[in-house]
Amino acid sequence: MKVPSSPHCPALQSAAMKFSLIAAVVLLALAQGSFAQDAADLEKLGQYIEDMKNKMTSDLTELFRHQDLTNQAQAFLLDKRTQLEPLATQVQEKMKTVATSVEEHIRPLAANVREQVQAQVQPMILDFQKQVEALFQKLTEQTEAIGN
């Protein structure tokens, strides 16, 4: 039985070698005990071992195919990451530049709005303060008048 070899998977090679050794021992044990059996039983045994060999070869081939797909996917992702990292850095730098520019434009506008609001609200606050003082003065006068 020829086992597909892969430098990426020594555990699979070891498992395949163990399976082959076990299969050979089983074959020898069955062969020694089956000298008294007829040719039909030996044919069945040979077919069974052939089926096991084919199944194992198929399973190992499928496993190596999946291993290759995994390796290809990892290589693809690494390649795309390498390609996208400079682009991500450029986008980040552009975003910093845009943020700085927006801040430079908004800061004077915010200061101007603050000044306008203060200019409009300040007279209202002074007027309200005068009204409260007048009300307080009136209450004080009324309280003094009641007390006398």
Secondary structure as UniProt FT lines:
FT   TURN            7..8
FT   HELIX           10..33
FT   TURN            34..36
FT   HELIX           39..147
//
